[in-house]
Amino acid sequence: MHHNRLMTVDELAEYLGKKPAWIYNNHRKVGGSLRFRMSEVDRWLDRECPASA
């Protein structure tokens, strides 16, 4: 998956292993449609769930 393309709610839910409802309940809406840049999601995951060193 290309890291600069925008993902839909369903694609992000699948990527995170969550249900789409979780995405809708845990987002900040900007504009009319929800879209997520995979690279930004990965950075968020790195901050929220750091790997054990």
mmCIF file as Biopython writes it, N, C-alpha, C and O atoms, coordinates in Angstrom:
data_model
#
loop_
_atom_site.group_PDB
_atom_site.id
_atom_site.type_symbol
_atom_site.label_atom_id
_atom_site.label_alt_id
_atom_site.label_comp_id
_atom_site.label_asym_id
_atom_site.label_entity_id
_atom_site.label_seq_id
_atom_site.pdbx_PDB_ins_code
_atom_site.Cartn_x
_atom_site.Cartn_y
_atom_site.Cartn_z
_atom_site.occupancy
_atom_site.B_iso_or_equiv
_atom_site.auth_seq_id
_atom_site.auth_asym_id
_atom_site.pdbx_PDB_model_num
ATOM 1   N N  . MET A ? 1  ? 0.855   -1.177 0.000  1.0 0.0 1  A 1 
ATOM 2   C CA . MET A ? 1  ? 0.000   0.000  0.000  1.0 0.0 1  A 1 
ATOM 3   C C  . MET A ? 1  ? 0.895   1.233  0.000  1.0 0.0 1  A 1 
ATOM 4   O O  . MET A ? 1  ? 1.846   1.304  0.779  1.0 0.0 1  A 1 
ATOM 5   N N  . HIS A ? 2  ? 0.611   2.188  -0.847 1.0 0.0 2  A 1 
ATOM 6   C CA . HIS A ? 2  ? 1.399   3.408  -0.961 1.0 0.0 2  A 1 
ATOM 7   C C  . HIS A ? 2  ? 1.140   4.297  0.251  1.0 0.0 2  A 1 
ATOM 8   O O  . HIS A ? 2  ? -0.018  4.567  0.572  1.0 0.0 2  A 1 
ATOM 9   N N  . HIS A ? 3  ? 2.179   4.754  0.927  1.0 0.0 3  A 1 
ATOM 10  C CA . HIS A ? 3  ? 2.042   5.473  2.192  1.0 0.0 3  A 1 
ATOM 11  C C  . HIS A ? 3  ? 1.592   6.920  2.052  1.0 0.0 3  A 1 
ATOM 12  O O  . HIS A ? 3  ? 1.260   7.539  3.063  1.0 0.0 3  A 1 
ATOM 13  N N  . ASN A ? 4  ? 1.563   7.492  0.845  1.0 0.0 4  A 1 
ATOM 14  C CA . ASN A ? 4  ? 1.113   8.870  0.689  1.0 0.0 4  A 1 
ATOM 15  C C  . ASN A ? 4  ? -0.309  8.971  0.161  1.0 0.0 4  A 1 
ATOM 16  O O  . ASN A ? 4  ? -0.865  10.068 0.100  1.0 0.0 4  A 1 
ATOM 17  N N  . ARG A ? 5  ? -0.908  7.847  -0.222 1.0 0.0 5  A 1 
ATOM 18  C CA . ARG A ? 5  ? -2.274  7.919  -0.730 1.0 0.0 5  A 1 
ATOM 19  C C  . ARG A ? 5  ? -3.244  8.058  0.438  1.0 0.0 5  A 1 
ATOM 20  O O  . ARG A ? 5  ? -2.913  7.713  1.573  1.0 0.0 5  A 1 
ATOM 21  N N  . LEU A ? 6  ? -4.415  8.555  0.161  1.0 0.0 6  A 1 
ATOM 22  C CA . LEU A ? 6  ? -5.422  8.730  1.196  1.0 0.0 6  A 1 
ATOM 23  C C  . LEU A ? 6  ? -6.270  7.480  1.310  1.0 0.0 6  A 1 
ATOM 24  O O  . LEU A ? 6  ? -6.669  6.893  0.305  1.0 0.0 6  A 1 
ATOM 25  N N  . MET A ? 7  ? -6.544  7.075  2.549  1.0 0.0 7  A 1 
ATOM 26  C CA . MET A ? 7  ? -7.332  5.869  2.802  1.0 0.0 7  A 1 
ATOM 27  C C  . MET A ? 7  ? -8.745  6.252  3.213  1.0 0.0 7  A 1 
ATOM 28  O O  . MET A ? 7  ? -8.962  7.292  3.834  1.0 0.0 7  A 1 
ATOM 29  N N  . THR A ? 8  ? -9.698  5.408  2.862  1.0 0.0 8  A 1 
ATOM 30  C CA . THR A ? 8  ? -11.085 5.584  3.298  1.0 0.0 8  A 1 
ATOM 31  C C  . THR A ? 8  ? -11.215 5.065  4.725  1.0 0.0 8  A 1 
ATOM 32  O O  . THR A ? 8  ? -10.294 4.454  5.267  1.0 0.0 8  A 1 
ATOM 33  N N  . VAL A ? 9  ? -12.359 5.316  5.311  1.0 0.0 9  A 1 
ATOM 34  C CA . VAL A ? 9  ? -12.631 4.811  6.665  1.0 0.0 9  A 1 
ATOM 35  C C  . VAL A ? 9  ? -12.531 3.289  6.687  1.0 0.0 9  A 1 
ATOM 36  O O  . VAL A ? 9  ? -11.921 2.722  7.594  1.0 0.0 9  A 1 
ATOM 37  N N  . ASP A ? 10 ? -13.122 2.625  5.698  1.0 0.0 10 A 1 
ATOM 38  C CA . ASP A ? 10 ? -13.088 1.160  5.666  1.0 0.0 10 A 1 
ATOM 39  C C  . ASP A ? 10 ? -11.665 0.633  5.523  1.0 0.0 10 A 1 
ATOM 40  O O  . ASP A ? 10 ? -11.306 -0.357 6.160  1.0 0.0 10 A 1 
ATOM 41  N N  . GLU A ? 11 ? -10.852 1.285  4.692  1.0 0.0 11 A 1 
ATOM 42  C CA . GLU A ? 11 ? -9.461  0.861  4.527  1.0 0.0 11 A 1 
ATOM 43  C C  . GLU A ? 11 ? -8.667  1.055  5.813  1.0 0.0 11 A 1 
ATOM 44  O O  . GLU A ? 11 ? -7.872  0.194  6.191  1.0 0.0 11 A 1 
ATOM 45  N N  . LEU A ? 12 ? -8.881  2.191  6.489  1.0 0.0 12 A 1 
ATOM 46  C CA . LEU A ? 12 ? -8.180  2.443  7.745  1.0 0.0 12 A 1 
ATOM 47  C C  . LEU A ? 12 ? -8.613  1.453  8.816  1.0 0.0 12 A 1 
ATOM 48  O O  . LEU A ? 12 ? -7.782  0.956  9.576  1.0 0.0 12 A 1 
ATOM 49  N N  . ALA A ? 13 ? -9.902  1.164  8.880  1.0 0.0 13 A 1 
ATOM 50  C CA . ALA A ? 13 ? -10.397 0.199  9.859  1.0 0.0 13 A 1 
ATOM 51  C C  . ALA A ? 13 ? -9.748  -1.161 9.647  1.0 0.0 13 A 1 
ATOM 52  O O  . ALA A ? 13 ? -9.336  -1.814 10.605 1.0 0.0 13 A 1 
ATOM 53  N N  . GLU A ? 14 ? -9.660  -1.584 8.403  1.0 0.0 14 A 1 
ATOM 54  C CA . GLU A ? 14 ? -9.013  -2.866 8.107  1.0 0.0 14 A 1 
ATOM 55  C C  . GLU A ? 14 ? -7.536  -2.816 8.488  1.0 0.0 14 A 1 
ATOM 56  O O  . GLU A ? 14 ? -7.022  -3.763 9.083  1.0 0.0 14 A 1 
ATOM 57  N N  . TYR A ? 15 ? -6.853  -1.734 8.155  1.0 0.0 15 A 1 
ATOM 58  C CA . TYR A ? 15 ? -5.423  -1.575 8.454  1.0 0.0 15 A 1 
ATOM 59  C C  . TYR A ? 15 ? -5.162  -1.649 9.954  1.0 0.0 15 A 1 
ATOM 60  O O  . TYR A ? 15 ? -4.173  -2.241 10.387 1.0 0.0 15 A 1 
ATOM 61  N N  . LEU A ? 16 ? -6.066  -1.033 10.764 1.0 0.0 16 A 1 
ATOM 62  C CA . LEU A ? 16 ? -5.889  -0.998 12.209 1.0 0.0 16 A 1 
ATOM 63  C C  . LEU A ? 16 ? -6.515  -2.191 12.918 1.0 0.0 16 A 1 
ATOM 64  O O  . LEU A ? 16 ? -6.304  -2.387 14.115 1.0 0.0 16 A 1 
ATOM 65  N N  . GLY A ? 17 ? -7.288  -2.990 12.177 1.0 0.0 17 A 1 
ATOM 66  C CA . GLY A ? 17 ? -7.968  -4.116 12.810 1.0 0.0 17 A 1 
ATOM 67  C C  . GLY A ? 17 ? -9.119  -3.660 13.699 1.0 0.0 17 A 1 
ATOM 68  O O  . GLY A ? 17 ? -9.422  -4.293 14.710 1.0 0.0 17 A 1 
ATOM 69  N N  . LYS A ? 18 ? -9.751  -2.565 13.318 1.0 0.0 18 A 1 
ATOM 70  C CA . LYS A ? 18 ? -10.871 -2.007 14.073 1.0 0.0 18 A 1 
ATOM 71  C C  . LYS A ? 18 ? -12.110 -2.006 13.198 1.0 0.0 18 A 1 
ATOM 72  O O  . LYS A ? 18 ? -12.031 -2.219 11.988 1.0 0.0 18 A 1 
ATOM 73  N N  . LYS A ? 19 ? -13.259 -1.764 13.823 1.0 0.0 19 A 1 
ATOM 74  C CA . LYS A ? 19 ? -14.500 -1.612 13.069 1.0 0.0 19 A 1 
ATOM 75  C C  . LYS A ? 19 ? -14.612 -0.165 12.596 1.0 0.0 19 A 1 
ATOM 76  O O  . LYS A ? 19 ? -14.109 0.742  13.259 1.0 0.0 19 A 1 
ATOM 77  N N  . PRO A ? 20 ? -15.274 0.061  11.446 1.0 0.0 20 A 1 
ATOM 78  C CA . PRO A ? 20 ? -15.435 1.439  10.970 1.0 0.0 20 A 1 
ATOM 79  C C  . PRO A ? 20 ? -16.058 2.365  12.019 1.0 0.0 20 A 1 
ATOM 80  O O  . PRO A ? 20 ? -15.710 3.544  12.070 1.0 0.0 20 A 1 
ATOM 81  N N  . ALA A ? 21 ? -16.964 1.863  12.849 1.0 0.0 21 A 1 
ATOM 82  C CA . ALA A ? 21 ? -17.574 2.704  13.891 1.0 0.0 21 A 1 
ATOM 83  C C  . ALA A ? 21 ? -16.517 3.261  14.838 1.0 0.0 21 A 1 
ATOM 84  O O  . ALA A ? 21 ? -16.656 4.387  15.316 1.0 0.0 21 A 1 
ATOM 85  N N  . TRP A ? 22 ? -15.462 2.494  15.118 1.0 0.0 22 A 1 
ATOM 86  C CA . TRP A ? 22 ? -14.384 2.969  15.987 1.0 0.0 22 A 1 
ATOM 87  C C  . TRP A ? 22 ? -13.694 4.175  15.349 1.0 0.0 22 A 1 
ATOM 88  O O  . TRP A ? 22 ? -13.356 5.141  16.033 1.0 0.0 22 A 1 
ATOM 89  N N  . ILE A ? 23 ? -13.490 4.108  14.034 1.0 0.0 23 A 1 
ATOM 90  C CA . ILE A ? 23 ? -12.850 5.210  13.316 1.0 0.0 23 A 1 
ATOM 91  C C  . ILE A ? 23 ? -13.721 6.467  13.422 1.0 0.0 23 A 1 
ATOM 92  O O  . ILE A ? 23 ? -13.217 7.551  13.717 1.0 0.0 23 A 1 
ATOM 93  N N  . TYR A ? 24 ? -15.022 6.318  13.180 1.0 0.0 24 A 1 
ATOM 94  C CA . TYR A ? 24 ? -15.923 7.467  13.240 1.0 0.0 24 A 1 
ATOM 95  C C  . TYR A ? 24 ? -15.974 8.074  14.639 1.0 0.0 24 A 1 
ATOM 96  O O  . TYR A ? 24 ? -16.136 9.286  14.778 1.0 0.0 24 A 1 
ATOM 97  N N  . ASN A ? 25 ? -15.838 7.256  15.667 1.0 0.0 25 A 1 
ATOM 98  C CA . ASN A ? 25 ? -15.899 7.739  17.051 1.0 0.0 25 A 1 
ATOM 99  C C  . ASN A ? 25 ? -14.574 8.315  17.535 1.0 0.0 25 A 1 
ATOM 100 O O  . ASN A ? 25 ? -14.534 8.937  18.596 1.0 0.0 25 A 1 
ATOM 101 N N  . ASN A ? 26 ? -13.495 8.127  16.792 1.0 0.0 26 A 1 
ATOM 102 C CA . ASN A ? 26 ? -12.167 8.560  17.224 1.0 0.0 26 A 1 
ATOM 103 C C  . ASN A ? 26 ? -11.466 9.365  16.136 1.0 0.0 26 A 1 
ATOM 104 O O  . ASN A ? 26 ? -10.316 9.088  15.798 1.0 0.0 26 A 1 
ATOM 105 N N  . HIS A ? 27 ? -12.151 10.349 15.594 1.0 0.0 27 A 1 
ATOM 106 C CA . HIS A ? 27 ? -11.565 11.145 14.521 1.0 0.0 27 A 1 
ATOM 107 C C  . HIS A ? 27 ? -11.833 12.624 14.751 1.0 0.0 27 A 1 
ATOM 108 O O  . HIS A ? 27 ? -12.662 13.017 15.571 1.0 0.0 27 A 1 
ATOM 109 N N  . ARG A ? 28 ? -11.106 13.416 14.001 1.0 0.0 28 A 1 
ATOM 110 C CA . ARG A ? 28 ? -11.389 14.844 13.900 1.0 0.0 28 A 1 
ATOM 111 C C  . ARG A ? 28 ? -11.696 15.098 12.434 1.0 0.0 28 A 1 
ATOM 112 O O  . ARG A ? 28 ? -10.833 14.929 11.572 1.0 0.0 28 A 1 
ATOM 113 N N  . LYS A ? 29 ? -12.909 15.498 12.160 1.0 0.0 29 A 1 
ATOM 114 C CA . LYS A ? 29 ? -13.341 15.670 10.773 1.0 0.0 29 A 1 
ATOM 115 C C  . LYS A ? 29 ? -12.836 16.996 10.225 1.0 0.0 29 A 1 
ATOM 116 O O  . LYS A ? 29 ? -12.978 18.043 10.856 1.0 0.0 29 A 1 
ATOM 117 N N  . VAL A ? 30 ? -12.251 16.930 9.053  1.0 0.0 30 A 1 
ATOM 118 C CA . VAL A ? 30 ? -11.784 18.112 8.341  1.0 0.0 30 A 1 
ATOM 119 C C  . VAL A ? 30 ? -12.367 18.040 6.946  1.0 0.0 30 A 1 
ATOM 120 O O  . VAL A ? 30 ? -12.035 17.132 6.185  1.0 0.0 30 A 1 
ATOM 121 N N  . GLY A ? 31 ? -13.225 18.974 6.598  1.0 0.0 31 A 1 
ATOM 122 C CA . GLY A ? 31 ? -13.860 18.930 5.290  1.0 0.0 31 A 1 
ATOM 123 C C  . GLY A ? 31 ? -15.053 17.982 5.288  1.0 0.0 31 A 1 
ATOM 124 O O  . GLY A ? 31 ? -15.547 17.580 6.342  1.0 0.0 31 A 1 
ATOM 125 N N  . GLY A ? 32 ? -15.505 17.633 4.094  1.0 0.0 32 A 1 
ATOM 126 C CA . GLY A ? 32 ? -16.711 16.830 3.964  1.0 0.0 32 A 1 
ATOM 127 C C  . GLY A ? 32 ? -16.528 15.334 4.082  1.0 0.0 32 A 1 
ATOM 128 O O  . GLY A ? 32 ? -17.447 14.633 4.507  1.0 0.0 32 A 1 
ATOM 129 N N  . SER A ? 33 ? -15.358 14.826 3.715  1.0 0.0 33 A 1 
ATOM 130 C CA . SER A ? 33 ? -15.145 13.379 3.728  1.0 0.0 33 A 1 
ATOM 131 C C  . SER A ? 33 ? -13.975 13.024 4.630  1.0 0.0 33 A 1 
ATOM 132 O O  . SER A ? 33 ? -13.011 13.780 4.752  1.0 0.0 33 A 1 
ATOM 133 N N  . LEU A ? 34 ? -14.074 11.878 5.251  1.0 0.0 34 A 1 
ATOM 134 C CA . LEU A ? 34 ? -12.961 11.401 6.063  1.0 0.0 34 A 1 
ATOM 135 C C  . LEU A ? 34 ? -11.977 10.665 5.173  1.0 0.0 34 A 1 
ATOM 136 O O  . LEU A ? 34 ? -12.345 9.720  4.475  1.0 0.0 34 A 1 
ATOM 137 N N  . ARG A ? 35 ? -10.740 11.096 5.201  1.0 0.0 35 A 1 
ATOM 138 C CA . ARG A ? 35 ? -9.654  10.436 4.488  1.0 0.0 35 A 1 
ATOM 139 C C  . ARG A ? 35 ? -8.434  10.511 5.378  1.0 0.0 35 A 1 
ATOM 140 O O  . ARG A ? 35 ? -8.251  11.480 6.114  1.0 0.0 35 A 1 
ATOM 141 N N  . PHE A ? 36 ? -7.599  9.485  5.312  1.0 0.0 36 A 1 
ATOM 142 C CA . PHE A ? 36 ? -6.465  9.380  6.215  1.0 0.0 36 A 1 
ATOM 143 C C  . PHE A ? 36 ? -5.210  9.043  5.432  1.0 0.0 36 A 1 
ATOM 144 O O  . PHE A ? 36 ? -5.208  8.119  4.620  1.0 0.0 36 A 1 
ATOM 145 N N  . ARG A ? 37 ? -4.145  9.791  5.676  1.0 0.0 37 A 1 
ATOM 146 C CA . ARG A ? 37 ? -2.871  9.512  5.042  1.0 0.0 37 A 1 
ATOM 147 C C  . ARG A ? 37 ? -2.172  8.423  5.859  1.0 0.0 37 A 1 
ATOM 148 O O  . ARG A ? 37 ? -1.948  8.581  7.059  1.0 0.0 37 A 1 
ATOM 149 N N  . MET A ? 38 ? -1.834  7.326  5.199  1.0 0.0 38 A 1 
ATOM 150 C CA . MET A ? 38 ? -1.273  6.169  5.880  1.0 0.0 38 A 1 
ATOM 151 C C  . MET A ? 38 ? 0.001   6.527  6.653  1.0 0.0 38 A 1 
ATOM 152 O O  . MET A ? 38 ? 0.204   6.028  7.760  1.0 0.0 38 A 1 
ATOM 153 N N  . SER A ? 39 ? 0.848   7.369  6.097  1.0 0.0 39 A 1 
ATOM 154 C CA . SER A ? 39 ? 2.078   7.754  6.784  1.0 0.0 39 A 1 
ATOM 155 C C  . SER A ? 39 ? 1.768   8.473  8.102  1.0 0.0 39 A 1 
ATOM 156 O O  . SER A ? 39 ? 2.490   8.302  9.085  1.0 0.0 39 A 1 
ATOM 157 N N  . GLU A ? 40 ? 0.693   9.279  8.126  1.0 0.0 40 A 1 
ATOM 158 C CA . GLU A ? 40 ? 0.307   9.960  9.360  1.0 0.0 40 A 1 
ATOM 159 C C  . GLU A ? 40 ? -0.267  8.982  10.372 1.0 0.0 40 A 1 
ATOM 160 O O  . GLU A ? 40 ? -0.031  9.122  11.572 1.0 0.0 40 A 1 
ATOM 161 N N  . VAL A ? 41 ? -1.022  7.991  9.899  1.0 0.0 41 A 1 
ATOM 162 C CA . VAL A ? 41 ? -1.546  6.955  10.789 1.0 0.0 41 A 1 
ATOM 163 C C  . VAL A ? 41 ? -0.388  6.177  11.403 1.0 0.0 41 A 1 
ATOM 164 O O  . VAL A ? 41 ? -0.400  5.880  12.598 1.0 0.0 41 A 1 
ATOM 165 N N  . ASP A ? 42 ? 0.615   5.848  10.587 1.0 0.0 42 A 1 
ATOM 166 C CA . ASP A ? 42 ? 1.781   5.119  11.103 1.0 0.0 42 A 1 
ATOM 167 C C  . ASP A ? 42 ? 2.511   5.932  12.165 1.0 0.0 42 A 1 
ATOM 168 O O  . ASP A ? 42 ? 2.939   5.380  13.179 1.0 0.0 42 A 1 
ATOM 169 N N  . ARG A ? 43 ? 2.660   7.249  11.944 1.0 0.0 43 A 1 
ATOM 170 C CA . ARG A ? 43 ? 3.310   8.093  12.957 1.0 0.0 43 A 1 
ATOM 171 C C  . ARG A ? 43 ? 2.479   8.126  14.235 1.0 0.0 43 A 1 
ATOM 172 O O  . ARG A ? 43 ? 3.029   8.074  15.335 1.0 0.0 43 A 1 
ATOM 173 N N  . TRP A ? 44 ? 1.150   8.213  14.094 1.0 0.0 44 A 1 
ATOM 174 C CA . TRP A ? 44 ? 0.276   8.190  15.258 1.0 0.0 44 A 1 
ATOM 175 C C  . TRP A ? 44 ? 0.432   6.869  16.012 1.0 0.0 44 A 1 
ATOM 176 O O  . TRP A ? 44 ? 0.532   6.857  17.239 1.0 0.0 44 A 1 
ATOM 177 N N  . LEU A ? 45 ? 0.452   5.753  15.269 1.0 0.0 45 A 1 
ATOM 178 C CA . LEU A ? 45 ? 0.629   4.452  15.910 1.0 0.0 45 A 1 
ATOM 179 C C  . LEU A ? 45 ? 1.958   4.378  16.640 1.0 0.0 45 A 1 
ATOM 180 O O  . LEU A ? 45 ? 2.030   3.832  17.741 1.0 0.0 45 A 1 
ATOM 181 N N  . ASP A ? 46 ? 3.015   4.921  16.039 1.0 0.0 46 A 1 
ATOM 182 C CA . ASP A ? 46 ? 4.334   4.922  16.685 1.0 0.0 46 A 1 
ATOM 183 C C  . ASP A ? 46 ? 4.303   5.703  17.994 1.0 0.0 46 A 1 
ATOM 184 O O  . ASP A ? 46 ? 4.942   5.302  18.967 1.0 0.0 46 A 1 
ATOM 185 N N  . ARG A ? 47 ? 3.569   6.813  18.031 1.0 0.0 47 A 1 
ATOM 186 C CA . ARG A ? 47 ? 3.469   7.612  19.258 1.0 0.0 47 A 1 
ATOM 187 C C  . ARG A ? 47 ? 2.612   6.911  20.305 1.0 0.0 47 A 1 
ATOM 188 O O  . ARG A ? 47 ? 2.949   6.905  21.489 1.0 0.0 47 A 1 
ATOM 189 N N  . GLU A ? 48 ? 1.499   6.317  19.864 1.0 0.0 48 A 1 
ATOM 190 C CA . GLU A ? 48 ? 0.548   5.709  20.802 1.0 0.0 48 A 1 
ATOM 191 C C  . GLU A ? 48 ? 0.989   4.333  21.290 1.0 0.0 48 A 1 
ATOM 192 O O  . GLU A ? 48 ? 0.670   3.939  22.412 1.0 0.0 48 A 1 
ATOM 193 N N  . CYS A ? 49 ? 1.710   3.614  20.464 1.0 0.0 49 A 1 
ATOM 194 C CA . CYS A ? 49 ? 2.091   2.234  20.766 1.0 0.0 49 A 1 
ATOM 195 C C  . CYS A ? 49 ? 3.580   2.036  20.446 1.0 0.0 49 A 1 
ATOM 196 O O  . CYS A ? 49 ? 3.918   1.297  19.521 1.0 0.0 49 A 1 
ATOM 197 N N  . PRO A ? 50 ? 4.467   2.689  21.201 1.0 0.0 50 A 1 
ATOM 198 C CA . PRO A ? 50 ? 5.895   2.549  20.880 1.0 0.0 50 A 1 
ATOM 199 C C  . PRO A ? 50 ? 6.353   1.103  21.035 1.0 0.0 50 A 1 
ATOM 200 O O  . PRO A ? 50 ? 5.918   0.387  21.937 1.0 0.0 50 A 1 
ATOM 201 N N  . ALA A ? 51 ? 7.238   0.697  20.139 1.0 0.0 51 A 1 
ATOM 202 C CA . ALA A ? 51 ? 7.797   -0.662 20.207 1.0 0.0 51 A 1 
ATOM 203 C C  . ALA A ? 51 ? 8.721   -0.761 21.409 1.0 0.0 51 A 1 
ATOM 204 O O  . ALA A ? 51 ? 9.408   0.198  21.759 1.0 0.0 51 A 1 
ATOM 205 N N  . SER A ? 52 ? 8.730   -1.914 22.027 1.0 0.0 52 A 1 
ATOM 206 C CA . SER A ? 52 ? 9.646   -2.139 23.144 1.0 0.0 52 A 1 
ATOM 207 C C  . SER A ? 52 ? 11.065  -2.172 22.646 1.0 0.0 52 A 1 
ATOM 208 O O  . SER A ? 52 ? 11.364  -2.817 21.641 1.0 0.0 52 A 1 
ATOM 209 N N  . ALA A ? 53 ? 11.929  -1.490 23.332 1.0 0.0 53 A 1 
ATOM 210 C CA . ALA A ? 53 ? 13.344  -1.441 22.911 1.0 0.0 53 A 1 
ATOM 211 C C  . ALA A ? 53 ? 14.144  -2.547 23.557 1.0 0.0 53 A 1 
ATOM 212 O O  . ALA A ? 53 ? 15.346  -2.658 23.318 1.0 0.0 53 A 1 
#
